[in-house]
Amino acid sequence: MKKLLTFAMLALWGVCASAQISELPNKEIPEDYGYIVKLGQQVPDITMELTDGKKISTSALKGKVVMLQFTASWCSVCRKEMPHIEKDIWQKHKNNQDFVLVGVDMNEPLDKVKKFQKDMKVTYPLALDPGGEIFYTFAAKGAGVTRNVIIDKTGKIVYMTRLYKEDEFREMIDVIDYLLKQ
């Protein structure tokens, strides 16, 4: 029943997003997604080091729509999703100063992350996450890595995904587009 309700909420969200709603709907995140953060809460203040050595923090990104994509080179679902993120989100919004996308690579060394980025042909920035410290700020120990967190301009978490599901991915695109119009 819970899954049916979640599916109905997601379907309603897709219809509402297409109709240019005035606010984001409440969506319940299934427990099996393994998140320890909640929708509506402020994003934890984390600092990420990108593969080019630049450091960015979530607190410095307030005023922007932020997408955190959690990934790893060994993750087959991540590899399936990343080309879609590159094509359908990054290429569309990379020149928008109100949008930030960071792929957070879980617990892999710099050389492996750079090779992964090159092999996947993604041009959005990737950050290092030694020991999975950033990942485990958002997800429970033992939770799977493939996930996305969308943060609005006020720093609130407004959308979260798990694995690569086409319907959920399309809804995430609608959420990002909606937030960027605000």
Buried (B, 14 or more C-beta within 10 A) or exposed (E): EEEEEBEEBBEEBBEBBEEEBEEBEEBEBEEEBBBEBEBEEBBBEBEBBBBEEEEBEBEEBBEBBBBBBBBBBEBEBBBEBBEBBBEBBBEBBEEEEBBBBBBBBBBBEBEBBBEBBEEBEBEBBBBBBEEBEBBBBBBEEEBBBBBBBBBBBEBBBBBBBBBBBEEBBBBBBBBBBBBBEE
